[in-house]
Amino acid sequence: MRKKLAVDMDNVIVDIENHWINIYEKKYGVKIQKEDLLGIPEEEGFPDPVAARALIYEPGFFRTAPAMPGAVEALMKLQTRYDLYIVSAAMEFPNSLKEKHDWLAAYCPFISWKNIIFCGDKSVVVTDYLIDDHLKNLDYTKATPILFTASHNVHVQKHTRVNNWQEVLDLLMKD
């Protein structure tokens, strides 16, 4: 029987961090350096955290974000060995449910609708592995947790860490 692999979207498959920085600069004319976000909650690295958080609620935010380098190709490879599920907390932001669905349809049409799980609490999803950037998901999963590096989690010392999609493949595609 094949093992089940759950993969988060934001800051794992989808480059939300750089997208957010770019949108903030376009809207407010202020360029944020990625280093300014290291080790702190995501929106707190922006000069106006309330304005930064508001951007997430704007239509198009999730749909127009780019894929992380190597993510789509890695998912295609992982799908040959695992039952692959996309698991994303899409309930907090009203536009994200449809936009994340549309993003997956455009970038990952090889993933069946049966393998997409949009939820609020990922602890109810039972798989063998979970790749995520947030401890709030990894600390409570029954799966083997794999922490995908993002600015907000750079100081976290627990869980197996991967920094990019090549490292994911190196970890999970071993013979």
Phi and psi in degrees as GROMACS dihedral restraints (atoms count N, CA, C in turn):
[ dihedral_restraints ]
;  ai    aj    ak    al  type     phi  dphi    fc
    3     4     5     6     1   -73.2    20    10
    4     5     6     7     1   145.6    20    10
    6     7     8     9     1   -78.6    20    10
    7     8     9    10     1   156.3    20    10
    9    10    11    12     1  -101.5    20    10
   10    11    12    13     1   132.9    20    10
   12    13    14    15     1  -121.8    20    10
   13    14    15    16     1   121.8    20    10
   15    16    17    18     1  -103.8    20    10
   16    17    18    19     1   136.2    20    10
   18    19    20    21     1  -130.8    20    10
   19    20    21    22     1   128.1    20    10
   21    22    23    24     1   -71.2    20    10
   22    23    24    25     1   160.9    20    10
   24    25    26    27     1   -95.4    20    10
   25    26    27    28     1   -64.0    20    10
   27    28    29    30     1   -65.6    20    10
   28    29    30    31     1   125.1    20    10
   30    31    32    33     1    66.4    20    10
   31    32    33    34     1    13.1    20    10
   33    34    35    36     1  -125.2    20    10
   34    35    36    37     1   -62.4    20    10
   36    37    38    39     1   -92.1    20    10
   37    38    39    40     1   -35.9    20    10
   39    40    41    42     1  -110.3    20    10
   40    41    42    43     1   132.3    20    10
   42    43    44    45     1   -83.1    20    10
   43    44    45    46     1    74.5    20    10
   45    46    47    48     1   -68.2    20    10
   46    47    48    49     1   -39.4    20    10
   48    49    50    51     1   -56.4    20    10
   49    50    51    52     1   -57.3    20    10
   51    52    53    54     1   -65.6    20    10
   52    53    54    55     1   -35.7    20    10
   54    55    56    57     1   -60.9    20    10
   55    56    57    58     1   -45.4    20    10
   57    58    59    60     1   -63.0    20    10
   58    59    60    61     1   -44.7    20    10
   60    61    62    63     1   -59.0    20    10
   61    62    63    64     1   -45.0    20    10
   63    64    65    66     1   -66.6    20    10
   64    65    66    67     1   -42.0    20    10
   66    67    68    69     1   -66.5    20    10
   67    68    69    70     1   -40.6    20    10
   69    70    71    72     1   -59.7    20    10
   70    71    72    73     1   -44.4    20    10
   72    73    74    75     1   -63.3    20    10
   73    74    75    76     1   -43.7    20    10
   75    76    77    78     1   -62.1    20    10
   76    77    78    79     1   -40.4    20    10
   78    79    80    81     1   -80.3    20    10
   79    80    81    82     1   -37.9    20    10
   81    82    83    84     1  -115.1    20    10
   82    83    84    85     1    -3.9    20    10
   84    85    86    87     1    71.3    20    10
   85    86    87    88     1    18.0    20    10
   87    88    89    90     1  -117.9    20    10
   88    89    90    91     1   122.1    20    10
   90    91    92    93     1   -88.5    20    10
   91    92    93    94     1   122.4    20    10
   93    94    95    96     1   -97.9    20    10
   94    95    96    97     1   134.1    20    10
   96    97    98    99     1   -86.2    20    10
   97    98    99   100     1   138.5    20    10
   99   100   101   102     1   -56.2    20    10
  100   101   102   103     1   -32.5    20    10
  102   103   104   105     1   -60.8    20    10
  103   104   105   106     1   -27.1    20    10
  105   106   107   108     1   -68.2    20    10
  106   107   108   109     1   -15.9    20    10
  108   109   110   111     1   -96.5    20    10
  109   110   111   112     1    -5.6    20    10
  111   112   113   114     1   -65.2    20    10
  112   113   114   115     1   123.3    20    10
  114   115   116   117     1    77.7    20    10
  115   116   117   118     1    10.0    20    10
  117   118   119   120     1  -127.4    20    10
  118   119   120   121     1   158.6    20    10
  120   121   122   123     1   -53.5    20    10
  121   122   123   124     1   143.6    20    10
  123   124   125   126     1   -46.0    20    10
  124   125   126   127     1   -56.5    20    10
  126   127   128   129     1   -76.2    20    10
  127   128   129   130     1   -15.1    20    10
  129   130   131   132     1   -71.0    20    10
  130   131   132   133     1   -12.0    20    10
  132   133   134   135     1   -83.5    20    10
  133   134   135   136     1    -6.5    20    10
  135   136   137   138     1   -91.0    20    10
  136   137   138   139     1   148.0    20    10
  138   139   140   141     1   -55.6    20    10
  139   140   141   142     1   -36.3    20    10
  141   142   143   144     1  -123.2    20    10
  142   143   144   145     1    91.8    20    10
  144   145   146   147     1   -59.5    20    10
  145   146   147   148     1   -33.6    20    10
  147   148   149   150     1   -66.8    20    10
  148   149   150   151     1   -44.9    20    10
  150   151   152   153     1   -64.6    20    10
  151   152   153   154     1   -39.6    20    10
  153   154   155   156     1   -62.6    20    10
  154   155   156   157     1   -45.6    20    10
  156   157   158   159     1   -64.0    20    10
  157   158   159   160     1   -36.3    20    10
  159   160   161   162     1   -60.7    20    10
  160   161   162   163     1   -30.0    20    10
  162   163   164   165     1   -60.7    20    10
  163   164   165   166     1   -31.9    20    10
  165   166   167   168     1   -65.7    20    10
  166   167   168   169     1   -26.1    20    10
  168   169   170   171     1   -86.1    20    10
  169   170   171   172     1    -8.7    20    10
  171   172   173   174     1   -76.5    20    10
  172   173   174   175     1   140.3    20    10
  174   175   176   177     1   -56.6    20    10
  175   176   177   178     1   137.0    20    10
  177   178   179   180     1    95.1    20    10
  178   179   180   181     1   -14.4    20    10
  180   181   182   183     1   -55.5    20    10
  181   182   183   184     1   -52.6    20    10
  183   184   185   186     1   -76.1    20    10
  184   185   186   187     1   -35.9    20    10
  186   187   188   189     1   -68.2    20    10
  187   188   189   190     1   -29.8    20    10
  189   190   191   192     1   -96.4    20    10
  190   191   192   193     1     2.0    20    10
  192   193   194   195     1   -72.5    20    10
  193   194   195   196     1   145.0    20    10
  195   196   197   198     1   -81.3    20    10
  196   197   198   199     1   161.9    20    10
  198   199   200   201     1   -73.9    20    10
  199   200   201   202     1   149.8    20    10
  201   202   203   204     1   -67.0    20    10
  202   203   204   205     1   145.4    20    10
  204   205   206   207     1   -55.4    20    10
  205   206   207   208     1   126.2    20    10
  207   208   209   210     1    80.4    20    10
  208   209   210   211     1    -4.0    20    10
  210   211   212   213     1   -64.3    20    10
  211   212   213   214     1   -51.1    20    10
  213   214   215   216     1   -62.9    20    10
  214   215   216   217     1   -45.2    20    10
  216   217   218   219     1   -63.6    20    10
  217   218   219   220     1   -39.6    20    10
  219   220   221   222     1   -65.9    20    10
  220   221   222   223     1   -41.3    20    10
  222   223   224   225     1   -61.3    20    10
  223   224   225   226     1   -39.0    20    10
  225   226   227   228     1   -61.4    20    10
  226   227   228   229     1   -41.8    20    10
  228   229   230   231     1   -68.8    20    10
  229   230   231   232     1   -44.2    20    10
  231   232   233   234     1   -62.2    20    10
  232   233   234   235     1   -33.1    20    10
  234   235   236   237     1   -65.5    20    10
  235   236   237   238     1   -20.1    20    10
  237   238   239   240     1   -75.5    20    10
  238   239   240   241     1   -20.2    20    10
  240   241   242   243     1  -113.1    20    10
  241   242   243   244     1   -25.8    20    10
  243   244   245   246     1  -123.4    20    10
  244   245   246   247     1   156.8    20    10
  246   247   248   249     1   -80.2    20    10
  247   248   249   250     1   107.7    20    10
  249   250   251   252     1   -94.5    20    10
  250   251   252   253     1   129.9    20    10
  252   253   254   255     1  -126.2    20    10
  253   254   255   256     1   135.8    20    10
  255   256   257   258     1   -94.3    20    10
  256   257   258   259     1   122.9    20    10
  258   259   260   261     1  -124.3    20    10
  259   260   261   262     1   114.4    20    10
  261   262   263   264     1  -135.2    20    10
  262   263   264   265     1   136.2    20    10
  264   265   266   267     1   -77.8    20    10
  265   266   267   268     1    95.9    20    10
  267   268   269   270     1  -111.2    20    10
  268   269   270   271     1    15.3    20    10
  270   271   272   273     1   -96.1    20    10
  271   272   273   274     1   -24.6    20    10
  273   274   275   276     1   -68.5    20    10
  274   275   276   277     1   -37.6    20    10
  276   277   278   279     1  -107.8    20    10
  277   278   279   280     1   116.5    20    10
  279   280   281   282     1   -54.0    20    10
  280   281   282   283     1   -38.2    20    10
  282   283   284   285     1   -79.7    20    10
  283   284   285   286     1   -18.1    20    10
  285   286   287   288     1   -68.6    20    10
  286   287   288   289     1   -31.2    20    10
  288   289   290   291     1   -57.6    20    10
  289   290   291   292     1   -56.2    20    10
  291   292   293   294     1   -68.6    20    10
  292   293   294   295     1   -41.4    20    10
  294   295   296   297     1   -65.0    20    10
  295   296   297   298     1   -38.8    20    10
  297   298   299   300     1   -68.3    20    10
  298   299   300   301     1   -38.4    20    10
  300   301   302   303     1   -61.0    20    10
  301   302   303   304     1   -47.2    20    10
  303   304   305   306     1   -65.8    20    10
  304   305   306   307     1   -36.6    20    10
  306   307   308   309     1   -62.5    20    10
  307   308   309   310     1   -47.0    20    10
  309   310   311   312     1   -62.7    20    10
  310   311   312   313     1   -39.9    20    10
  312   313   314   315     1   -62.1    20    10
  313   314   315   316     1   -36.3    20    10
  315   316   317   318     1   -78.3    20    10
  316   317   318   319     1   -44.9    20    10
  318   319   320   321     1   -92.1    20    10
  319   320   321   322     1   -29.4    20    10
  321   322   323   324     1  -132.3    20    10
  322   323   324   325     1    57.4    20    10
  324   325   326   327     1   -65.2    20    10
  325   326   327   328     1   -12.7    20    10
  327   328   329   330     1   -77.9    20    10
  328   329   330   331     1    -8.6    20    10
  330   331   332   333     1   -94.6    20    10
  331   332   333   334     1   120.7    20    10
  333   334   335   336     1   -66.9    20    10
  334   335   336   337     1   149.6    20    10
  336   337   338   339     1   -58.6    20    10
  337   338   339   340     1   -25.6    20    10
  339   340   341   342     1   -69.8    20    10
  340   341   342   343     1   -15.0    20    10
  342   343   344   345     1  -109.2    20    10
  343   344   345   346     1    19.8    20    10
  345   346   347   348     1  -116.5    20    10
  346   347   348   349     1   122.3    20    10
  348   349   350   351     1  -122.4    20    10
  349   350   351   352     1   112.7    20    10
  351   352   353   354     1  -103.4    20    10
  352   353   354   355     1   128.0    20    10
  354   355   356   357     1  -148.8    20    10
  355   356   357   358     1  -176.5    20    10
  357   358   359   360     1  -108.0    20    10
  358   359   360   361     1   -37.4    20    10
  360   361   362   363     1  -124.3    20    10
  361   362   363   364     1   110.9    20    10
  363   364   365   366     1   -75.5    20    10
  364   365   366   367     1   -10.5    20    10
  366   367   368   369     1   -65.7    20    10
  367   368   369   370     1   -17.0    20    10
  369   370   371   372     1   -83.4    20    10
  370   371   372   373     1   -10.0    20    10
  372   373   374   375     1   -87.7    20    10
  373   374   375   376     1   123.9    20    10
  375   376   377   378     1  -109.4    20    10
  376   377   378   379     1   112.1    20    10
  378   379   380   381     1  -137.8    20    10
  379   380   381   382     1   176.8    20    10
  381   382   383   384     1   -81.3    20    10
  382   383   384   385     1   -33.9    20    10
  384   385   386   387     1  -135.1    20    10
  385   386   387   388     1   148.7    20    10
  387   388   389   390     1  -133.2    20    10
  388   389   390   391     1   123.0    20    10
  390   391   392   393     1  -102.7    20    10
  391   392   393   394     1   121.2    20    10
  393   394   395   396     1  -153.5    20    10
  394   395   396   397     1   162.4    20    10
  396   397   398   399     1  -103.8    20    10
  397   398   399   400     1    -2.8    20    10
  399   400   401   402     1  -117.0    20    10
  400   401   402   403     1   132.2    20    10
  402   403   404   405     1   -63.9    20    10
  403   404   405   406     1   -30.4    20    10
  405   406   407   408     1   -59.6    20    10
  406   407   408   409     1   -20.6    20    10
  408   409   410   411     1   -98.8    20    10
  409   410   411   412     1   -43.7    20    10
  411   412   413   414     1   -71.8    20    10
  412   413   414   415     1   -34.5    20    10
  414   415   416   417     1   -69.4    20    10
  415   416   417   418     1   -19.2    20    10
  417   418   419   420     1  -116.9    20    10
  418   419   420   421     1     7.3    20    10
  420   421   422   423     1   -82.9    20    10
  421   422   423   424     1   151.2    20    10
  423   424   425   426     1   -85.3    20    10
  424   425   426   427     1   -10.5    20    10
  426   427   428   429     1   -78.9    20    10
  427   428   429   430     1   167.5    20    10
  429   430   431   432     1   -72.4    20    10
  430   431   432   433     1   118.5    20    10
  432   433   434   435     1   -81.7    20    10
  433   434   435   436     1   139.2    20    10
  435   436   437   438     1  -128.4    20    10
  436   437   438   439     1   118.2    20    10
  438   439   440   441     1   -89.0    20    10
  439   440   441   442     1   118.4    20    10
  441   442   443   444     1   -90.0    20    10
  442   443   444   445     1   124.9    20    10
  444   445   446   447     1   -62.7    20    10
  445   446   447   448     1   131.1    20    10
  447   448   449   450     1  -140.5    20    10
  448   449   450   451     1   162.0    20    10
  450   451   452   453     1   -53.3    20    10
  451   452   453   454     1   -42.8    20    10
  453   454   455   456     1   -69.0    20    10
  454   455   456   457     1   -15.8    20    10
  456   457   458   459     1  -115.1    20    10
  457   458   459   460     1    15.6    20    10
  459   460   461   462     1   -62.5    20    10
  460   461   462   463     1   -23.6    20    10
  462   463   464   465     1   -96.6    20    10
  463   464   465   466     1    -0.2    20    10
  465   466   467   468     1   -70.8    20    10
  466   467   468   469     1   132.8    20    10
  468   469   470   471     1  -109.9    20    10
  469   470   471   472     1     7.0    20    10
  471   472   473   474     1  -114.1    20    10
  472   473   474   475     1   163.1    20    10
  474   475   476   477     1    74.4    20    10
  475   476   477   478     1   153.9    20    10
  477   478   479   480     1   -67.0    20    10
  478   479   480   481     1   129.4    20    10
  480   481   482   483     1  -106.5    20    10
  481   482   483   484     1   140.0    20    10
  483   484   485   486     1  -125.3    20    10
  484   485   486   487     1   141.2    20    10
  486   487   488   489     1  -100.8    20    10
  487   488   489   490     1   -14.3    20    10
  489   490   491   492     1  -164.2    20    10
  490   491   492   493     1   178.0    20    10
  492   493   494   495     1   -74.1    20    10
  493   494   495   496     1   -25.4    20    10
  495   496   497   498     1   -65.6    20    10
  496   497   498   499     1   -39.5    20    10
  498   499   500   501     1   -65.8    20    10
  499   500   501   502     1   -34.1    20    10
  501   502   503   504     1   -61.2    20    10
  502   503   504   505     1   -49.1    20    10
  504   505   506   507     1   -61.6    20    10
  505   506   507   508     1   -42.7    20    10
  507   508   509   510     1   -59.6    20    10
  508   509   510   511     1   -38.1    20    10
  510   511   512   513     1   -75.1    20    10
  511   512   513   514     1   -44.4    20    10
  513   514   515   516     1  -100.4    20    10
  514   515   516   517     1   -10.8    20    10
  516   517   518   519     1  -106.2    20    10
  517   518   519   520     1    16.8    20    10
  519   520   521   522     1   -63.5    20    10
  520   521   522   523     1   147.9    20    10
